Amino acid sequence: MSSSVQERLEILKKKKVQCQEALNKQLALEQKIQRTKTQAFEDEAIHIDEENEMDTLDWTASQWEAHEQKYKKQEGGYKDLTDLAYSTYQKATRKRAVDMEKYKNENHLSPFEVKSTKEDVENLSKSLQEASEIKKKRRRKEEDAGTYITEKNRQFNMKLEREYGS
């Protein structure tokens, strides 16, 4: 190679290094600006949360109940299967009527013996049968419904069906 080509190559290499350094400086500056914006946003959110916290300390019982009812209605999704299982358990136990006085008396008299009345066993059996029938109906609906735009649409509709039932 000729010396002029080598000189030119050296100049281009130096230029490349300078450009990379300038780019890195610019990138660092942009990241710093972004961090400050994010930090400001987080600080503002924390400030708003603190104000809301102070407001909630002054609430009456009726205001708390209204607030809880509002957020109960908004609950829909689950973080994981544990939350889903817990929610399912809560729904199932809400449906069952339990005589707590009777339970406490029986447990107090003989804590190591489990005594179940025929009526309790029948109620449990009935609720398990109902749950089984609901699952069977759901499976049949899933099998019957075959006209979906896409597979993703089918999965979404199945999810809605599981959540809200119909």
N, C-alpha and C positions, 0 to 999 in steps of 0.2 A: 504494500500500500504506500501511496505517496504521503509525504509529510503534510500536505494541505488537507488531505482527507482525514488524517489522524488528528490534526489540529481541530478540524471541524467536529470530529467525533468527540473530542475532549470538551469542546465548548458546549455541545449538545448534552453531554453527561452532566456538566456543571449546571446547565439550565434546568435539566430534569430534577436534580437534587434541590435546586432553589424553588422550583414549582411545588415539589412535594412538601418542602418545609412551609411554604406559604399556605398550601392547602391544609396542612395539619394545624397551623395557627388559626386559620379561619374556622376549621371544624371545632377546635377547642373553644373558640369564642362563641360559636353558635350553641354548643352544648352548655356553656356557662349561662348564656342568656335563657336557654330553655329551662335549665335547673332553677334559675331565679323566678321564672314565670310559674313553674310548677310549685315551687316553695310558697310563693305568694298566694296561689290558689288554695294550697293545703292550709296555710295559715288562716285564710279567710273562712274556709270550711270549718276549721276547728273553732274559730271565733263564733261563727253562727251556731255550731253545736253547743258551745258553752252558754250562749244566750238562751237557746231553747231549753237547756238543762235547768237554768235558773228559773225560767218560766214554769217548767213542769213541777218545780218544788212548791209552787203556790197553787197548784190545781186542787180542786175539790174531788171528792170520790166520784161524783157523777161525770165530771170532766174526764177522769181516768177511764171510767167505763166506756164512755163514748170513744175515747182514743183507742182503747183496746179493741172495741168492736170494729172500728175503721180498719185497723191493721189486720184483724183476723180475716176480714173479707179479702184483703189483698194477698194473703198467703196463697200461693199456688204451686210454685215449683219446690223441688226438694234438692238439697245439696248433694245427697248421696242416697244409697239404698237404705241406710240406717234411718235417715229422716223419714223416708217413705214407709218403712216398716213401723216406725213409731206412730206415724199418723194413722196408718191402717189399724194398729192396735187401739189407739185412742177412739177411733170411730166405732170399732167393734165393742169396746167396753162401755161406751156411752149408750149403746143400744140396750145393754143388759141392765135389768133392774135388780139390784142387790140389796138385801135387807141387812144393813150394817149392824144394827142392834143384835139381831139374831146371830150374826157371824161372830161378834165380839163375845156374846154370852157362851157360845159353843167353844170358842177358842180359849176362853178364860177357864171353863170347866175342865177341858182336857186338851191342852195345847199340843200333845204328841199324837193325838188320834184325829184322823180325818173322817168326818162323818158327812156324807152327802145324802140329802133326801132324794126320793125318787123324782120329785118335781124339779129339783135343781138339775138332775142328770138329764131329764127330758128337755128342759129348756136349753141346756148346752147342746144336746144332740140336735134339737130343732134349729138352733142358730148355725151349727156347722153344716146341716143339710141346706139351709138357705144360702149360705156362702158358696157351697159346692154348686148349687143350681145357678147362681149368678155367674160363677166362673164358666159353667158349661154354656150358658146363653151367650156370654161374651165370646167364647171360642167359636160358637156357631156364627155369630155376626161377623167375626173376623174372616171366617172361611167363606161366607156367602158374599160379602162385599168384595167384588173383584174389579170394579170399574173405577180405577184411579188414574189420574193423569200421569203420575210418576210413582216410583217406589217411595221416594221421599214424602210425597203427598199421602200415600197409604200409611206410612209410619206415623206421620203427624196426626192423621185422623184417628189412628189407633190410640195414640197418646191422649188425645182429647177425650176419647171414649173412656179410657181408664180413669182419667182425672175427674170428669164430670158425669160420666155415665148417662145413658138415656134409653 
